[in-house]
């Protein structure tokens, strides 16, 4: 399946407030039932086995309304990890979509390529369902920017480009209740990466200690340990 890039509707800033809320609800449903939560926990768990850090400072970049971060924080705390979670999105209105969910999180509105943090501010930097929005030089730039503020590792959890999930989105419109979610969902899969493409981007960014994992259902995990060449 050939990669086709596009600008997704949620990123345009042109949606009405009710459309934004409906789309964020659909994104949370996707994370909750189609692997966003479980695969993120699996990746974070593998990282924590290696680092053993307690307590933790974690930054999620491209966090939307913060519901995923809130769930991850809750699950990690249940396993004995005290976590201070910062959630960053390019649009403040996304972070304000559900104030109750964001309780206990630190919201930050900023550009992912110009992070307002000093070097090594966080133990881990995570990026869920967002990396596919970046291509070529900008994708390499993003990996380096995330690594700058991560003491230990950058954890990418994203879609695996394949015709089966694309067909699922097209054939199961009832799961994504809003038209924007259905359009953006299909576009996300078409511009997602394959395992080999993620490996090549990590190499181009200068990383040497890299883990790329296939995760069900149709997700890829990329862990970049903080060994980015200058």
Z-matrix of the N, CA and C atoms (Angstrom, degrees):
N
C 1 1.458
C 2 1.531 1 108.67
N 3 1.311 2 116.42 1 120.39
C 4 1.466 3 121.02 2 -176.37
C 5 1.525 4 110.91 3 -73.33
N 6 1.335 5 115.88 4 140.51
C 7 1.469 6 120.50 5 178.79
C 8 1.529 7 110.00 6 -76.60
N 9 1.338 8 115.53 7 129.12
C 10 1.465 9 122.02 8 178.60
C 11 1.523 10 107.78 9 -126.71
N 12 1.328 11 117.28 10 120.01
C 13 1.452 12 120.94 11 -179.28
C 14 1.524 13 110.86 12 -87.13
N 15 1.330 14 115.08 13 154.35
C 16 1.467 15 121.20 14 178.12
C 17 1.519 16 108.54 15 -162.72
N 18 1.318 17 116.16 16 164.95
C 19 1.463 18 121.86 17 174.01
C 20 1.524 19 107.54 18 -95.00
N 21 1.322 20 116.30 19 119.69
C 22 1.454 21 119.81 20 -178.81
C 23 1.528 22 110.24 21 -78.58
N 24 1.321 23 116.38 22 149.20
C 25 1.462 24 121.98 23 -171.34
C 26 1.525 25 112.74 24 -61.65
N 27 1.337 26 117.13 25 -36.53
C 28 1.463 27 119.73 26 -179.67
C 29 1.522 28 111.71 27 -63.14
N 30 1.332 29 116.90 28 -25.09
C 31 1.468 30 121.31 29 -177.23
C 32 1.524 31 113.27 30 -86.31
N 33 1.311 32 117.74 31 -7.49
C 34 1.462 33 119.81 32 -173.94
C 35 1.521 34 113.38 33 -78.58
N 36 1.339 35 117.17 34 -23.46
C 37 1.457 36 120.46 35 -175.02
C 38 1.513 37 113.10 36 77.13
N 39 1.333 38 117.26 37 11.90
C 40 1.459 39 121.47 38 -175.49
C 41 1.524 40 113.08 39 -104.75
N 42 1.325 41 117.66 40 -1.58
C 43 1.458 42 120.17 41 -176.68
C 44 1.524 43 111.16 42 -80.77
N 45 1.332 44 115.85 43 149.03
C 46 1.460 45 121.53 44 173.08
C 47 1.527 46 109.37 45 -71.26
N 48 1.329 47 116.73 46 159.01
C 49 1.455 48 121.55 47 -175.61
C 50 1.521 49 112.21 48 -58.61
N 51 1.331 50 118.05 49 -41.00
C 52 1.463 51 119.90 50 179.86
C 53 1.526 52 111.23 51 -66.58
N 54 1.342 53 117.77 52 -32.33
C 55 1.470 54 121.22 53 177.18
C 56 1.523 55 110.43 54 -69.19
N 57 1.334 56 116.80 55 -39.07
C 58 1.468 57 121.07 56 177.52
C 59 1.519 58 110.21 57 -62.06
N 60 1.328 59 116.67 58 -48.13
C 61 1.465 60 120.53 59 -179.36
C 62 1.527 61 111.12 60 -62.22
N 63 1.327 62 117.48 61 -41.98
C 64 1.468 63 120.80 62 179.72
C 65 1.522 64 110.97 63 -64.35
N 66 1.329 65 116.64 64 -40.64
C 67 1.457 66 120.50 65 179.38
C 68 1.522 67 111.88 66 -67.17
N 69 1.336 68 116.89 67 -41.03
C 70 1.464 69 120.22 68 177.93
C 71 1.532 70 111.18 69 -66.10
N 72 1.327 71 116.85 70 -34.14
C 73 1.471 72 119.94 71 174.36
C 74 1.527 73 110.69 72 -62.80
N 75 1.324 74 116.64 73 -42.86
C 76 1.462 75 120.83 74 178.67
C 77 1.525 76 111.41 75 -65.75
N 78 1.332 77 116.76 76 -38.43
C 79 1.466 78 119.95 77 177.85
C 80 1.525 79 110.84 78 -63.91
N 81 1.331 80 116.12 79 -39.64
C 82 1.455 81 118.91 80 177.60
C 83 1.526 82 110.80 81 -65.76
N 84 1.337 83 116.97 82 -40.40
C 85 1.463 84 120.17 83 177.32
C 86 1.533 85 110.21 84 -60.07
N 87 1.324 86 116.60 85 -40.33
C 88 1.462 87 120.83 86 177.98
C 89 1.523 88 110.53 87 -63.16
N 90 1.338 89 116.76 88 -46.55
C 91 1.462 90 120.51 89 -179.61
C 92 1.520 91 111.74 90 -64.47
N 93 1.333 92 115.41 91 -37.78
C 94 1.458 93 119.43 92 -176.20
C 95 1.520 94 113.05 93 -72.98
N 96 1.344 95 116.58 94 -40.82
C 97 1.465 96 119.60 95 -172.27
C 98 1.534 97 114.46 96 -107.77
N 99 1.325 98 117.53 97 -16.18
C 100 1.466 99 119.64 98 -176.75
C 101 1.529 100 112.72 99 -119.11
N 102 1.325 101 116.26 100 30.31
C 103 1.454 102 118.65 101 164.87
C 104 1.506 103 118.73 102 104.44
N 105 1.330 104 119.30 103 -7.37
C 106 1.459 105 119.02 104 -178.81
C 107 1.515 106 112.81 105 -62.38
N 108 1.331 107 117.12 106 -45.43
C 109 1.462 108 121.43 107 -179.43
C 110 1.521 109 110.81 108 -71.41
N 111 1.318 110 116.87 109 -52.82
C 112 1.471 111 120.63 110 -173.63
C 113 1.521 112 112.12 111 -63.80
N 114 1.334 113 117.65 112 -42.39
C 115 1.464 114 118.83 113 -178.40
C 116 1.526 115 111.59 114 -73.42
N 117 1.332 116 117.74 115 -32.57
C 118 1.463 117 120.02 116 175.18
C 119 1.523 118 110.53 117 -64.15
N 120 1.331 119 116.41 118 -42.59
C 121 1.466 120 119.70 119 177.72
C 122 1.520 121 111.47 120 -63.96
N 123 1.314 122 116.57 121 -38.08
C 124 1.469 123 120.28 122 178.39
C 125 1.526 124 111.08 123 -63.29
N 126 1.331 125 116.32 124 -44.17
C 127 1.462 126 120.26 125 179.24
C 128 1.521 127 111.67 126 -66.67
N 129 1.329 128 116.35 127 -44.63
C 130 1.463 129 119.96 128 179.58
C 131 1.530 130 110.79 129 -64.37
N 132 1.335 131 116.38 130 -40.42
C 133 1.462 132 119.87 131 178.81
C 134 1.515 133 112.36 132 -59.89
N 135 1.345 134 116.36 133 -41.47
C 136 1.466 135 120.07 134 178.27
C 137 1.527 136 111.01 135 -64.51
N 138 1.334 137 116.29 136 -37.94
C 139 1.467 138 120.02 137 178.17
C 140 1.527 139 111.15 138 -66.06
N 141 1.331 140 116.10 139 -42.24
C 142 1.461 141 119.61 140 -176.43
C 143 1.528 142 112.00 141 -71.27
N 144 1.321 143 116.99 142 -26.16
C 145 1.463 144 119.20 143 173.16
C 146 1.520 145 110.54 144 -63.65
N 147 1.325 146 116.28 145 -32.89
C 148 1.468 147 120.93 146 -178.95
C 149 1.527 148 112.26 147 -83.34
N 150 1.348 149 116.78 148 -37.39
C 151 1.464 150 119.37 149 -176.21
C 152 1.522 151 113.33 150 -92.64
N 153 1.344 152 115.62 151 -37.04
C 154 1.456 153 119.76 152 -178.63
C 155 1.513 154 114.45 153 63.34
N 156 1.327 155 118.49 154 25.81
C 157 1.461 156 122.16 155 -175.04
C 158 1.529 157 111.43 156 -78.81
N 159 1.341 158 116.15 157 130.13
C 160 1.464 159 122.83 158 171.96
C 161 1.518 160 107.83 159 -147.54
N 162 1.305 161 121.67 160 130.14
C 163 1.462 162 127.73 161 -9.63
C 164 1.528 163 111.79 162 -73.40
N 165 1.335 164 116.02 163 175.72
C 166 1.463 165 121.31 164 -173.74
C 167 1.520 166 111.45 165 -123.28
N 168 1.334 167 115.03 166 147.38
C 169 1.466 168 122.33 167 167.40
C 170 1.521 169 106.54 168 -115.98
N 171 1.327 170 115.93 169 118.55
C 172 1.464 171 121.47 170 -177.09
C 173 1.520 172 109.11 171 -123.68
N 174 1.319 173 115.40 172 137.20
C 175 1.467 174 122.42 173 174.10
C 176 1.516 175 108.63 174 -112.38
N 177 1.349 176 116.55 175 127.27
C 178 1.458 177 119.87 176 169.95
C 179 1.525 178 108.34 177 -103.84
N 180 1.319 179 116.22 178 124.38
C 181 1.467 180 122.61 179 179.84
C 182 1.528 181 108.46 180 -101.15
N 183 1.330 182 116.84 181 132.11
C 184 1.458 183 121.14 182 -174.25
C 185 1.507 184 110.56 183 76.24
N 186 1.342 185 116.44 184 46.11
C 187 1.461 186 121.95 185 -168.25
C 188 1.517 187 114.23 186 -84.22
N 189 1.331 188 118.81 187 -6.71
C 190 1.455 189 119.44 188 -178.06
C 191 1.516 190 111.00 189 62.35
N 192 1.333 191 117.12 190 -125.76
C 193 1.468 192 120.14 191 -179.90
C 194 1.522 193 112.69 192 -93.49
N 195 1.333 194 118.20 193 3.66
C 196 1.462 195 121.60 194 174.20
C 197 1.510 196 115.81 195 86.96
N 198 1.331 197 117.82 196 3.56
C 199 1.463 198 118.48 197 -176.88
C 200 1.527 199 112.83 198 -65.83
N 201 1.322 200 116.93 199 -37.20
C 202 1.465 201 118.83 200 177.75
C 203 1.523 202 110.31 201 -64.22
N 204 1.328 203 116.80 202 -46.52
C 205 1.467 204 120.44 203 179.74
C 206 1.529 205 110.95 204 -59.97
N 207 1.327 206 116.52 205 -40.30
C 208 1.468 207 120.14 206 179.20
C 209 1.525 208 110.91 207 -61.65
N 210 1.330 209 116.61 208 -42.32
C 211 1.465 210 120.11 209 179.37
C 212 1.536 211 110.96 210 -68.46
N 213 1.327 212 117.49 211 -41.51
C 214 1.466 213 120.36 212 178.67
C 215 1.524 214 110.61 213 -63.06
N 216 1.323 215 116.53 214 -42.83
C 217 1.472 216 120.90 215 178.33
C 218 1.516 217 110.33 216 -59.65
N 219 1.327 218 116.36 217 -44.47
C 220 1.462 219 120.91 218 179.45
C 221 1.524 220 111.20 219 -61.62
N 222 1.335 221 116.84 220 -46.66
C 223 1.465 222 120.91 221 -178.12
C 224 1.532 223 111.65 222 -66.43
N 225 1.324 224 117.18 223 -41.16
C 226 1.461 225 120.06 224 179.63
C 227 1.525 226 111.25 225 -65.91
N 228 1.328 227 116.73 226 -38.31
C 229 1.467 228 119.98 227 178.55
C 230 1.523 229 110.58 228 -64.81
N 231 1.331 230 116.93 229 -35.49
C 232 1.458 231 120.13 230 178.06
C 233 1.527 232 111.81 231 -65.26
N 234 1.341 233 115.65 232 -22.97
C 235 1.467 234 120.16 233 178.49
C 236 1.530 235 111.89 234 -99.60
N 237 1.324 236 116.29 235 15.62
C 238 1.456 237 120.25 236 172.35
C 239 1.505 238 116.60 237 91.67
N 240 1.327 239 117.76 238 8.45
C 241 1.461 240 121.09 239 179.06
C 242 1.527 241 109.73 240 -102.96
N 243 1.318 242 115.90 241 116.95
C 244 1.454 243 120.33 242 175.18
C 245 1.526 244 107.33 243 -82.63
N 246 1.345 245 116.74 244 120.82
C 247 1.459 246 121.29 245 -171.14
C 248 1.528 247 110.70 246 -123.04
N 249 1.328 248 115.47 247 129.94
C 250 1.460 249 121.76 248 168.99
C 251 1.523 250 106.04 249 -100.64
N 252 1.331 251 116.43 250 115.39
C 253 1.464 252 121.59 251 -172.19
C 254 1.525 253 110.42 252 -108.89
N 255 1.332 254 116.13 253 126.22
C 256 1.453 255 122.78 254 171.21
C 257 1.533 256 107.73 255 -105.77
N 258 1.326 257 116.95 256 135.34
C 259 1.461 258 120.99 257 -179.74
C 260 1.524 259 108.47 258 -119.63
N 261 1.323 260 115.80 259 124.75
C 262 1.460 261 121.54 260 -176.00
C 263 1.521 262 110.20 261 -119.79
N 264 1.318 263 115.65 262 133.83
C 265 1.452 264 121.31 263 174.71
C 266 1.523 265 107.79 264 -141.63
N 267 1.321 266 115.74 265 156.02
C 268 1.469 267 119.56 266 -177.94
C 269 1.523 268 112.27 267 -73.58
N 270 1.350 269 117.21 268 -16.67
C 271 1.460 270 120.45 269 -177.50
C 272 1.529 271 110.52 270 -125.31
N 273 1.323 272 115.36 271 121.24
C 274 1.460 273 121.11 272 -178.96
C 275 1.517 274 111.48 273 -59.56
N 276 1.314 275 117.29 274 -33.64
C 277 1.464 276 120.87 275 -177.40
C 278 1.531 277 111.58 276 -63.32
N 279 1.329 278 118.12 277 -28.88
C 280 1.463 279 120.72 278 176.08
C 281 1.525 280 109.94 279 -68.30
N 282 1.325 281 116.10 280 -43.97
C 283 1.465 282 120.56 281 -177.95
C 284 1.522 283 112.14 282 -68.59
N 285 1.324 284 116.96 283 -23.58
C 286 1.458 285 121.38 284 -179.71
C 287 1.527 286 112.72 285 -92.26
N 288 1.316 287 117.37 286 1.87
C 289 1.468 288 120.33 287 -173.17
C 290 1.521 289 112.51 288 -64.92
N 291 1.345 290 117.77 289 -31.80
C 292 1.460 291 120.31 290 -179.12
C 293 1.519 292 108.43 291 -143.83
N 294 1.330 293 116.78 292 90.47
C 295 1.460 294 121.55 293 -176.01
C 296 1.529 295 111.88 294 -64.45
N 297 1.329 296 117.21 295 -35.27
C 298 1.464 297 119.45 296 -178.69
C 299 1.525 298 111.09 297 -62.96
N 300 1.348 299 115.77 298 -42.19
C 301 1.462 300 119.97 299 -179.73
C 302 1.522 301 110.59 300 -65.01
N 303 1.338 302 116.70 301 -36.11
C 304 1.460 303 121.26 302 -174.43
C 305 1.521 304 113.31 303 -78.90
N 306 1.340 305 117.71 304 -0.02
C 307 1.461 306 120.07 305 -179.67
C 308 1.538 307 110.10 306 -58.93
N 309 1.318 308 116.40 307 131.19
C 310 1.454 309 120.88 308 -179.44
C 311 1.513 310 113.81 309 88.86
N 312 1.337 311 117.04 310 -4.03
C 313 1.461 312 121.61 311 177.16
C 314 1.528 313 109.22 312 -105.59
N 315 1.329 314 115.98 313 159.63
C 316 1.456 315 121.18 314 177.92
C 317 1.530 316 108.05 315 -108.61
N 318 1.346 317 119.31 316 103.52
C 319 1.467 318 120.88 317 -177.90
C 320 1.525 319 111.89 318 -81.33
N 321 1.331 320 115.53 319 140.15
C 322 1.462 321 122.56 320 178.53
C 323 1.527 322 108.18 321 -138.48
N 324 1.322 323 117.76 322 127.00
C 325 1.462 324 121.98 323 175.17
C 326 1.522 325 108.09 324 -100.60
N 327 1.326 326 117.34 325 117.64
C 328 1.462 327 121.19 326 -176.84
C 329 1.517 328 109.96 327 -165.67
N 330 1.329 329 115.12 328 166.63
C 331 1.462 330 123.14 329 176.67
C 332 1.528 331 108.90 330 -80.53
N 333 1.328 332 116.73 331 131.19
C 334 1.469 333 120.47 332 -179.58
C 335 1.520 334 112.73 333 -61.94
N 336 1.336 335 117.55 334 -23.81
C 337 1.462 336 120.61 335 179.21
C 338 1.525 337 112.89 336 -90.49
N 339 1.324 338 116.37 337 -0.68
C 340 1.473 339 120.93 338 177.75
C 341 1.529 340 107.79 339 -139.36
N 342 1.310 341 116.68 340 64.43
C 343 1.458 342 121.85 341 -174.42
C 344 1.530 343 110.89 342 -67.54
N 345 1.329 344 117.69 343 132.59
C 346 1.466 345 121.09 344 -176.37
C 347 1.530 346 113.17 345 -87.28
N 348 1.328 347 116.23 346 46.99
C 349 1.461 348 121.33 347 -178.74
C 350 1.519 349 109.45 348 -132.52
N 351 1.316 350 116.06 349 153.07
C 352 1.461 351 120.51 350 178.05
C 353 1.525 352 110.50 351 -79.69
N 354 1.298 353 115.58 352 166.06
C 355 1.465 354 121.48 353 -177.28
C 356 1.525 355 110.69 354 -59.64
N 357 1.332 356 115.70 355 133.71
C 358 1.466 357 121.26 356 177.19
C 359 1.510 358 114.46 357 67.22
N 360 1.328 359 118.49 358 31.72
C 361 1.468 360 121.27 359 -177.80
C 362 1.526 361 113.39 360 -72.07
N 363 1.342 362 116.92 361 -21.75
C 364 1.467 363 120.80 362 -173.95
C 365 1.525 364 110.39 363 -129.27
N 366 1.333 365 115.20 364 151.45
C 367 1.465 366 119.75 365 174.77
C 368 1.524 367 109.81 366 -68.60
N 369 1.332 368 116.27 367 -46.11
C 370 1.457 369 122.11 368 -179.38
C 371 1.520 370 109.41 369 -134.46
N 372 1.326 371 115.96 370 145.58
C 373 1.460 372 122.01 371 171.58
C 374 1.518 373 106.80 372 -119.58
N 375 1.332 374 116.30 373 125.23
C 376 1.456 375 120.49 374 -178.05
C 377 1.521 376 110.12 375 -115.44
N 378 1.308 377 114.81 376 152.49
C 379 1.464 378 121.61 377 -176.77
C 380 1.530 379 106.72 378 -144.53
N 381 1.321 380 116.78 379 109.16
C 382 1.457 381 120.96 380 -175.00
C 383 1.521 382 111.31 381 -111.70
N 384 1.333 383 116.19 382 124.27
C 385 1.464 384 121.88 383 172.55
C 386 1.527 385 112.44 384 58.65
N 387 1.342 386 116.46 385 34.43
C 388 1.456 387 119.80 386 -177.02
C 389 1.528 388 113.52 387 -133.19
N 390 1.329 389 116.96 388 -25.38
C 391 1.458 390 119.69 389 -172.74
C 392 1.522 391 112.17 390 -62.31
N 393 1.337 392 117.54 391 -29.98
C 394 1.469 393 119.95 392 -177.69
C 395 1.531 394 112.50 393 -65.15
N 396 1.317 395 118.14 394 -12.25
C 397 1.469 396 121.26 395 176.99
C 398 1.536 397 112.12 396 -73.33
N 399 1.331 398 116.76 397 -10.52
C 400 1.464 399 121.52 398 -176.39
C 401 1.528 400 109.75 399 -113.25
N 402 1.326 401 115.27 400 139.80
C 403 1.469 402 121.07 401 -177.94
C 404 1.523 403 110.39 402 -132.40
N 405 1.344 404 115.10 403 154.59
C 406 1.451 405 121.13 404 171.91
C 407 1.512 406 114.02 405 54.87
N 408 1.329 407 116.00 406 -130.43
C 409 1.459 408 121.52 407 -177.26
C 410 1.521 409 111.82 408 -60.77
N 411 1.331 410 117.23 409 -36.68
C 412 1.468 411 119.99 410 179.96
C 413 1.524 412 111.49 411 -66.32
N 414 1.328 413 117.81 412 -33.90
C 415 1.465 414 120.73 413 176.63
C 416 1.529 415 110.92 414 -66.31
N 417 1.327 416 115.85 415 -42.90
C 418 1.471 417 120.41 416 177.21
C 419 1.526 418 110.20 417 -63.94
N 420 1.342 419 116.10 418 -42.73
C 421 1.463 420 122.00 419 177.03
C 422 1.516 421 111.53 420 -57.36
N 423 1.332 422 115.80 421 -43.97
C 424 1.453 423 120.18 422 -178.55
C 425 1.525 424 111.24 423 -62.84
N 426 1.332 425 117.65 424 -45.39
C 427 1.459 426 120.49 425 179.66
C 428 1.528 427 110.80 426 -58.53
N 429 1.314 428 116.89 427 -41.30
C 430 1.466 429 120.43 428 179.57
C 431 1.533 430 111.47 429 -68.76
N 432 1.346 431 116.09 430 -38.75
C 433 1.466 432 120.20 431 179.48
C 434 1.531 433 110.77 432 -64.45
N 435 1.329 434 116.88 433 -42.14
C 436 1.456 435 120.63 434 178.52
C 437 1.519 436 111.16 435 -65.26
N 438 1.330 437 115.86 436 -39.89
C 439 1.460 438 120.46 437 -179.27
C 440 1.527 439 112.31 438 -66.01
N 441 1.327 440 116.22 439 -31.31
C 442 1.469 441 120.18 440 -179.06
C 443 1.526 442 111.61 441 -58.95
N 444 1.314 443 117.18 442 -36.85
C 445 1.474 444 119.57 443 -174.98
C 446 1.525 445 112.42 444 -99.22
N 447 1.350 446 117.84 445 3.49
C 448 1.468 447 122.33 446 -179.47
C 449 1.523 448 110.27 447 -103.90
N 450 1.317 449 116.36 448 124.45
C 451 1.465 450 119.44 449 176.61
C 452 1.524 451 111.67 450 -72.25
N 453 1.334 452 116.36 451 -39.94
C 454 1.457 453 120.27 452 -173.03
C 455 1.527 454 114.28 453 -109.18
N 456 1.328 455 117.50 454 -54.61
C 457 1.469 456 118.18 455 -173.72
C 458 1.518 457 111.59 456 -159.38
N 459 1.322 458 113.63 457 157.86
C 460 1.464 459 123.54 458 170.28
C 461 1.520 460 106.77 459 -108.00
N 462 1.325 461 116.54 460 132.07
C 463 1.469 462 121.93 461 -177.10
C 464 1.517 463 108.54 462 -119.46
N 465 1.330 464 116.64 463 113.80
C 466 1.460 465 122.88 464 179.14
C 467 1.525 466 108.75 465 -105.78
N 468 1.324 467 116.29 466 127.25
C 469 1.466 468 121.74 467 175.62
C 470 1.524 469 106.55 468 -123.96
N 471 1.319 470 117.01 469 114.51
C 472 1.463 471 118.20 470 -174.65
C 473 1.519 472 110.74 471 -145.58
N 474 1.319 473 114.57 472 177.20
C 475 1.448 474 121.80 473 -179.90
C 476 1.528 475 111.41 474 -72.07
N 477 1.314 476 115.30 475 154.41
C 478 1.462 477 122.38 476 172.24
C 479 1.526 478 107.43 477 -105.07
N 480 1.308 479 117.37 478 119.69
C 481 1.465 480 120.47 479 -177.79
C 482 1.528 481 110.48 480 -66.45
N 483 1.320 482 115.25 481 119.56
C 484 1.467 483 120.71 482 -177.48
C 485 1.521 484 107.45 483 -162.91
N 486 1.315 485 116.45 484 149.35
C 487 1.463 486 119.46 485 -175.81
C 488 1.521 487 113.01 486 -69.82
N 489 1.346 488 118.97 487 -24.47
C 490 1.461 489 120.59 488 -177.93
C 491 1.536 490 112.62 489 -66.08
N 492 1.355 491 119.69 490 -51.33
C 493 1.471 492 117.57 491 176.77
C 494 1.520 493 112.59 492 -64.62
N 495 1.339 494 116.93 493 -32.45
C 496 1.465 495 119.93 494 176.58
C 497 1.531 496 110.11 495 -62.11
N 498 1.332 497 116.67 496 -43.71
C 499 1.466 498 121.05 497 178.65
C 500 1.526 499 110.94 498 -66.59
N 501 1.344 500 116.78 499 -35.00
C 502 1.467 501 120.78 500 178.69
C 503 1.528 502 110.72 501 -62.89
N 504 1.336 503 116.52 502 -44.17
C 505 1.462 504 120.25 503 178.58
C 506 1.518 505 110.81 504 -61.12
N 507 1.325 506 115.75 505 -41.82
C 508 1.464 507 119.69 506 -178.09
C 509 1.535 508 112.13 507 -71.95
N 510 1.335 509 116.35 508 -31.74
C 511 1.469 510 120.10 509 -173.62
C 512 1.525 511 113.50 510 -91.81
N 513 1.340 512 117.64 511 -15.99
C 514 1.467 513 121.36 512 -176.04
C 515 1.527 514 111.01 513 -120.14
N 516 1.331 515 118.51 514 61.54
C 517 1.464 516 120.57 515 -175.96
C 518 1.526 517 113.38 516 -63.82
N 519 1.333 518 117.85 517 -21.15
C 520 1.459 519 120.67 518 -178.55
C 521 1.526 520 112.38 519 -67.59
N 522 1.343 521 117.71 520 -24.47
C 523 1.469 522 119.90 521 -177.54
C 524 1.523 523 110.36 522 -71.98
N 525 1.344 524 116.63 523 -42.04
C 526 1.457 525 121.56 524 176.45
C 527 1.523 526 106.84 525 -98.48
N 528 1.307 527 116.47 526 107.71
C 529 1.460 528 120.95 527 -165.29
C 530 1.524 529 113.37 528 -77.77
N 531 1.313 530 117.32 529 -19.65
C 532 1.458 531 119.39 530 -177.63
C 533 1.522 532 110.36 531 -110.27
N 534 1.314 533 116.48 532 145.72
C 535 1.470 534 121.72 533 -177.32
C 536 1.532 535 111.49 534 -60.10
N 537 1.347 536 117.85 535 -36.63
C 538 1.466 537 120.88 536 179.21
C 539 1.528 538 110.22 537 -61.10
N 540 1.321 539 116.58 538 -41.65
C 541 1.466 540 121.13 539 -179.90
C 542 1.523 541 111.20 540 -63.06
N 543 1.331 542 116.47 541 -40.52
C 544 1.466 543 120.11 542 -179.42
C 545 1.528 544 110.73 543 -67.64
N 546 1.326 545 117.04 544 -42.14
C 547 1.463 546 120.48 545 179.07
C 548 1.522 547 111.19 546 -68.21
N 549 1.344 548 116.26 547 -47.07
C 550 1.464 549 119.74 548 -179.55
C 551 1.528 550 111.68 549 -67.03
N 552 1.338 551 116.55 550 -34.32
C 553 1.464 552 119.54 551 179.77
C 554 1.517 553 112.12 552 -62.89
N 555 1.320 554 116.31 553 -45.92
C 556 1.468 555 119.92 554 178.16
C 557 1.529 556 110.69 555 -65.22
N 558 1.340 557 116.49 556 -39.47
C 559 1.471 558 120.37 557 179.11
C 560 1.521 559 110.81 558 -65.49
N 561 1.337 560 117.44 559 -38.03
C 562 1.470 561 121.28 560 179.46
C 563 1.525 562 111.18 561 -60.74
N 564 1.327 563 116.24 562 -43.78
C 565 1.463 564 119.80 563 -179.11
C 566 1.521 565 110.55 564 -65.97
N 567 1.334 566 117.66 565 -40.01
C 568 1.459 567 120.51 566 -178.99
C 569 1.523 568 112.65 567 -66.08
N 570 1.344 569 118.18 568 -27.33
C 571 1.462 570 118.86 569 -179.84
C 572 1.532 571 113.01 570 -107.18
N 573 1.341 572 116.31 571 9.40
C 574 1.461 573 119.84 572 174.24
C 575 1.535 574 109.63 573 -71.89
N 576 1.317 575 115.97 574 171.19
C 577 1.464 576 121.68 575 -176.39
C 578 1.532 577 111.46 576 -105.76
N 579 1.314 578 114.40 577 165.89
C 580 1.462 579 122.07 578 170.14
C 581 1.529 580 108.49 579 -99.91
N 582 1.314 581 115.96 580 170.99
C 583 1.463 582 120.87 581 -179.01
C 584 1.530 583 111.16 582 -60.02
N 585 1.321 584 117.15 583 -45.15
C 586 1.463 585 120.21 584 -178.39
C 587 1.531 586 111.33 585 -66.60
N 588 1.325 587 117.38 586 -36.06
C 589 1.463 588 120.88 587 179.36
C 590 1.525 589 111.15 588 -66.94
N 591 1.338 590 117.35 589 -40.66
C 592 1.461 591 120.00 590 176.38
C 593 1.519 592 111.29 591 -62.90
N 594 1.326 593 116.57 592 -40.79
C 595 1.460 594 120.78 593 178.64
C 596 1.519 595 110.75 594 -61.54
N 597 1.328 596 116.82 595 -42.51
C 598 1.466 597 121.03 596 179.55
C 599 1.525 598 111.76 597 -64.76
N 600 1.324 599 117.86 598 -40.37
C 601 1.465 600 121.13 599 178.98
C 602 1.526 601 110.88 600 -66.07
N 603 1.337 602 116.76 601 -40.56
C 604 1.463 603 119.86 602 178.09
C 605 1.523 604 110.86 603 -63.25
N 606 1.327 605 116.56 604 -40.22
C 607 1.464 606 120.91 605 177.52
C 608 1.525 607 111.44 606 -65.46
N 609 1.339 608 116.68 607 -42.14
C 610 1.462 609 120.89 608 179.04
C 611 1.522 610 111.75 609 -63.44
N 612 1.348 611 117.01 610 -30.25
C 613 1.456 612 121.38 611 178.81
C 614 1.523 613 112.39 612 -79.77
N 615 1.336 614 117.29 613 -7.67
C 616 1.453 615 121.08 614 176.37
C 617 1.511 616 115.32 615 97.76
N 618 1.327 617 118.01 616 9.66
C 619 1.458 618 120.07 617 -179.61
C 620 1.525 619 110.81 618 -82.50
N 621 1.313 620 115.60 619 140.42
C 622 1.463 621 121.16 620 179.59
C 623 1.533 622 111.98 621 -115.25
N 624 1.316 623 116.90 622 -32.00
C 625 1.469 624 121.42 623 179.65
C 626 1.526 625 107.48 624 -98.50
N 627 1.329 626 115.49 625 92.02
C 628 1.458 627 121.93 626 -169.09
C 629 1.519 628 110.35 627 -128.85
N 630 1.326 629 116.76 628 137.53
C 631 1.463 630 121.93 629 172.79
C 632 1.530 631 108.48 630 -123.66
N 633 1.319 632 116.95 631 126.83
C 634 1.462 633 121.53 632 175.33
C 635 1.529 634 107.23 633 -120.53
N 636 1.322 635 116.68 634 125.48
C 637 1.461 636 120.79 635 -174.78
C 638 1.525 637 110.88 636 -126.46
N 639 1.312 638 116.06 637 140.49
C 640 1.458 639 120.67 638 169.23
C 641 1.521 640 107.74 639 -83.56
N 642 1.325 641 116.40 640 130.69
C 643 1.452 642 122.27 641 -177.87
C 644 1.524 643 108.79 642 -126.45
N 645 1.324 644 116.37 643 139.72
C 646 1.470 645 119.94 644 177.65
C 647 1.518 646 109.16 645 -84.38
N 648 1.323 647 118.45 646 147.89
C 649 1.457 648 126.56 647 -8.87
C 650 1.531 649 111.17 648 -94.88
N 651 1.305 650 116.65 649 119.36
C 652 1.457 651 124.99 650 175.96
C 653 1.530 652 112.87 651 53.01
N 654 1.317 653 114.58 652 51.31
C 655 1.454 654 121.31 653 172.96
C 656 1.513 655 109.20 654 -127.26
N 657 1.331 656 114.36 655 158.54
C 658 1.456 657 121.17 656 175.90
C 659 1.523 658 109.15 657 -125.12
N 660 1.307 659 115.25 658 140.18
C 661 1.455 660 120.51 659 175.32
C 662 1.519 661 109.49 660 -112.93
N 663 1.318 662 115.83 661 133.75
C 664 1.458 663 122.21 662 178.37
C 665 1.518 664 107.79 663 -125.66
N 666 1.337 665 117.38 664 119.38
C 667 1.467 666 122.00 665 177.55
C 668 1.522 667 107.52 666 -114.63
N 669 1.326 668 115.34 667 122.23
C 670 1.458 669 122.45 668 -179.19
C 671 1.519 670 108.07 669 -112.89
N 672 1.323 671 116.19 670 106.20
C 673 1.446 672 119.37 671 177.08
C 674 1.532 673 108.71 672 -74.73
N 675 1.294 674 116.13 673 148.73
C 676 1.463 675 120.50 674 -165.47
C 677 1.524 676 112.73 675 -72.30
N 678 1.344 677 113.42 676 73.04
C 679 1.464 678 120.45 677 179.38
C 680 1.518 679 109.66 678 -130.30
N 681 1.339 680 116.87 679 35.18
C 682 1.464 681 121.25 680 -177.99
C 683 1.512 682 110.54 681 -70.49
N 684 1.315 683 115.69 682 128.00
C 685 1.469 684 120.07 683 179.71
C 686 1.517 685 109.80 684 -69.16
N 687 1.346 686 118.14 685 145.67
C 688 1.454 687 120.09 686 178.96
C 689 1.513 688 111.79 687 -65.69
